[in-house]
């Protein structure tokens, strides 16, 4: 059953934007390390599935967005255009090329962890929904790469941008659980506990100018997956023992976005959306009588309202990715 909070007109707008983005080759953020000029080839040569939407990871999660919306609203206006785009891009030959890149030495670290996590979530969405496209060859390689990395990673990355390990691990855990991959899910839980079980008295300053994720809230969002309800509530109280004090006003309340068309401005717009889903999840995970439960619900509502203001109409630096975060907030994953 579709229980999303999105009306059909918003779904259509998100879906058509995603379909346009995944087919749009320029502008492109070309980030490969190359050894000679012969390797200066168009992005679409190396990445025939995910060359659009400015950069590889954005194209992956815009593809996830299209697939997710098609699964939930298969008859909505714009669905046929989105299907045609996916038919042209997500082919066995194109996926084989992408998989070969990630199996090569060049693909051992590239787009880890953020892009890998979105790809594994996309794969799970396609499998669970029994949809007519498959990225299985790419997912198989990246699943192995993920396990190779996360099983020995001693330290997390506590940033508010793409390298944040907690956010990516949340996505991969959800994907693994959805498809019944016990080994992958267990590796994510083990890493979460290794990285964050002893975290206490969080002392960071948020947000930074480039943040689209909250290091504190994503850590908590990961740990609610790794711990049972009672243990999580106790951990959360140790992690942010003074959450209701003035020190954390900047975490509880949305940060103003002066220019959402600026790349970093669009990041701060996305931060409001990602914080909203973090706060919603934390409010649901805490006991109803917990002193932070109402605070979390209030913060979620404020961030939701703030984030949705920026989803449309602020230029390509915002449009090529922001709709994914808005939809993730309202339709969830899987």
N, C-alpha and C positions, 0 to 999 in steps of 0.2 A: 504494500500500500504506500502511495506517495503521501507523506506527511510533511512535506516541505512548507515553508512559509512564503515561498515565492509565487507571485501571480504569473499567469501565462505570458503577459507582455514583458515582464522582467526576464523570464526564462528565455523568450525569443531574443531579446536584446543581448543577453549574455551569450547565447548559443551562436548567433550570427557574428558577434565580435570574435569569439573563439575560432570559428571556422575561417574568418578572414585572417586572423593572426597566424594560424598554423600554415597558411599558404603564402604568407608575405615574407619574402626573402630579405628585404631591406627596409630600414637600416638593420645592420647585423652587428652584434658584439662578438668579434672573432677572437677567441682566447687561447688558441692552441700554441704550445711551444713547438717551434719547427727547427729542423736542422739545416735546411737549405731552401733555396727559392723554389725548387721543384715541388715543395710541399705547400706552396701558396695556391691552394685550389679553393674554389667556392665552397661555402659551408654545405651546400646541398650535395656535393660530391661525397664528402665524408659522412654526412648525416642526412640521407635522403628522406627519412621519416620526420626528423625533428630539426629542420634548418630554419623554420619560420619563427615568428613572434620574438624577434630581437636576439634571443640567445637560447641555447639548447634546453636548459631547465625550464624556462618559461614556455617553450613550445611543448615540452612534455606535460606540464600541468595545465596548459590550455587544451591540450588533447584530452587529458583526464576530464576537464570541465565539459567538453563537448560530449564525451562518452557518458559521463554521469548524468547530464541533463537529458540525453537521448534515452537513457535507460528509464529515467523517472517520468519523462513526458514525451513519449515516442511520437505523438501526433501533433505536437505544438508547431506553430508556424516557424519556418526556418529549419525544421528537422531534415527535410530532403536535401537542402544545400549542405548541411553539416555532414550528412551521410556520404554525399558525393566527394567531399573533401577528404574524409577518412578513407573511402574506397581508393582514392588516388594515391594516398600517402602510406597507409599502413598495409603494405603488401609483403608477401614472403620474401621477395628479392630485396626490397628496401630494408626490411628488418635484419636480413642476413648480413647486409653491409654494415649496419649499425653494430650488430653483435660482433662482427670481426674486428671492428675498431676497439671495442671494449675488451676483447680477448687479447689484443696486442699490448705491448709494453706502453704505448701511448695512452691506453685506456685504463691503466691500473689505478690512477688517482683522479683522473679528470672528472669533474662534476661530483666528486664525493664530498659530503654525503647528501647534499640537498637534491641534486638531479637524480641520483640513484634512488633516493627514497620516493620521489614522485613517480619514477618509472615503475617501481615495484607496486606502488599503489594503483597506478594505471593498469598494470597487468592483473592485479587482483580484481579490479572493477570489471574488466573484460571477462575474466573467468567466472566470477560469481554471477554476472548478468547474462552469461552465455550469449554474448554478442558476436557479430560476424567478423570481428577483427581480432588479431592476435599479435602481441609483442613478445611472445614466449621466448624466442631465441635470445633477445636482448635481456629479458628478465632472468633467464637461466645463468647467463654470464655474470650479471650484476648481483644476483643472489650469492654466488660463490665469492665474488669480490667483497661483498658486504661481510660475509662470515669470516673471510680471511682477515679483514681489517678489524672488525668490532670485537672479535674473540681475544685480541691481544692489546687493544687500545687501552692504555693505562689511564689516560686523562681525557676529560671532556673538553670541548671548545665552548666557552661561555660568551659568545658574541650575540648580537642581535641581528645578524645577517646570515648569509647562505651557509657558512661553515658551522653554525650552531648544531651541536650533536644531539641535543635533547629533542629538538623539533623533528629532525630527520628520523630519529629512532622511534618517536611516536608513530610516524607514518608507516614505517616498516613493520613495527609491531602490529598495528591494525591490519595491514595487508596480510601478514603472516597468519594472524588469527582467523581472518576471513577465509583463507584458502586451506586452513588446517595444517600449516607448516610449523610443526611443533619445534623443530630444531631452530628455525629462524626466530620464532617468537621467544624461545628460551634464551637465545644469545642476546636479544635485546633487553630482556629482564636482567640477565646477569650483568650486562654492561651498565644498566641504570643503577643497580645496587653498588657496583664497583665504583662508579663515578660519584654518586650522590647520597649514599646511605648516611654518611657521616656529615653531610652538609648541615650547618647550623649558623644562625645569626647572619643571614645574607647581608653583605655590605656594599653591593654595587650601587651605582648611580644610573638611573634610567629616566628617559631614553638618551642614547647617543643620537647624533644628527642623522646617521644612516640606518637606524634601526627599523626593521619591519617585523621583528620578533622581540619578545621580552625574554631575556635570559632567565630571570627569576620565575616567571609564570610558566615558561616552557619546561623548566626543570621540574616544577611542581606537577605539570600536566603529565610528564613522563613518570614521575614517581607514583602518581595515583594509579597508573597502569601496573606498576611493579609491586605495589604493596596492597594488602587487604585494607578495607575501610578503616578499621580501628588503628592499625599501624600507620596508615597514611595520615590520619588526622593528627596523631602524635608527632609524626615527622614534620608535618606542615607547621605546627605550632613552634617547633624548634627552629625551623628554617626561616620563618618570618614571624618572630615572637611579638613584634610591635607593629603589625600591619595596620592597625587602626590609628596610629599616631601620625603627626604632621609630617614626619620624615618620609612617609610613603604616599603622600598626596599625589605626587607625580606618577605613581604606579596605579593608584585607584581611579584617577581621573584622566580623560583623554587629553593628549597634548595637542595644542593648536597647530594647524598646518597652514603656513603662510602662502605656499605656492605648490599645489598638488601636481602641477605640470612639470616641476623640477624633478629630476630623478630622485634626489634625496627627499624632497617633499612628498613624492608618491610613496616612498618607503614609510614615512610617518603616517600617511593615510592608511597604508596596509597594516601598520602597527595597531591602529585602532581596531581593525577587524580581527587580527589575530589575538589581541588581548581579549576581545569580546568572547571568542570561543574558549579561550583559556579560562576566563572568569566564569563562564557558564558551566564548563565542565567541573571546575572546582566547587562551585555552589552546589552542584548535584552530588559531588563526591563526599562532601562534608555532612555530618549529621545535622538535621534541621535546627537543633538547638545550639549548634556550635557558634561561638561568638563571631566567627568570620563568615558564616553562611550568608547572612543577610547582606553584609558588606560586599561579598563576591557577586551576589545577584544584582545589587545596585550598580556596581562597577561594570558588569556585563551589559546592562541596559544602556548605560551612558556611552560606552564604547561602541556598541552596535549602532546607536543613533548617529554618532559622530562619523564612524567609518563609512556608512552607506552614502553619506553626502558626496563622497569623492569618487564613486565607482565609475561614473560615466562623464564624458565630456571634458576631460582635462589633458588631452593629447596622448600621443603614442607612448610616452614614457610611463604613463599611468595605465593606458588602455591595454598594453600588451600583456599585463599580468594581474592587475588589481581585481578583475572579475572573478578570478579563481578564488581569491581569499574571501570575497563576498559570498560566493556560492558555497564554499566550504563551511562558512559560518551558518548558512541557512539550510543546506542539504546534507551536510555531514559527509563522511567517507563510507562507502560501501553500504 
